[in-house]
Amino acid sequence: MEKLTAKEEEIMQVLWKMEPCYVKDMVPHFTNPPLHYNTVSTIVRNLEEKGYVGHRAYGNTHEYYSVISKEQYQNRFVITKVVGDYFDNSYKNLVSYFAQNEKISADELREILAMIEKK
């Protein structure tokens, strides 16, 4: 699977929240800037071609659903890219960054350690 464009990711974010859904139900979620029905429809069909989205046909109407979960996408592309691009491929550096910038507390780190030790 290939990484999505920014607009495709935006469409997937809406689909992950609403699924399954129709294009007409997705359109109101794009307000800044507004996206036309045809634009959303075209992007959803492109996502289907890329293997991210599937559909169920009801006559001429299609109900769309994700084929890949948000977590799968995050693990494959988002987190891996951020860690690679900004933290020298080190999750330790990522966690250190959050700790040093007070984005994560000692208690939260202990919770994370407990989760790791359980696995």
Phi, psi and omega in degrees: 000142178264156178294148181273156172286168180301317181292321177296320177298321179298316178297316180297323178302317179292316181298316180300327180284324191256346195303149349287156180203169178259157179304318182300332178280338181278324187308315182297344181281350181252096185247341184224086357277159177295144176249138178286151179310313183297325179295311179299316180300316180296316181294320179297318178295322176296319178297325178293318178297326180282350178092013180268336188230145173236172178213159170244130182266134173234086187068234179271000183259140179241131174259125187257150177214156180279146176262333178244136181283162178301319181296319178298316180296315179302313181296320185282320189241311190288299185295315180301318180293315180298313180297319179292314185284328189242346185229028176052039180059028182239115176291332175299316178296323178297310181296320178300319178302312181295322179293315182293329181264015176054038176266349180219139183267167177299321178297318178295321177297320177297320177298318179297315178300318179298320178296319180295317182293330178293329180280000000 
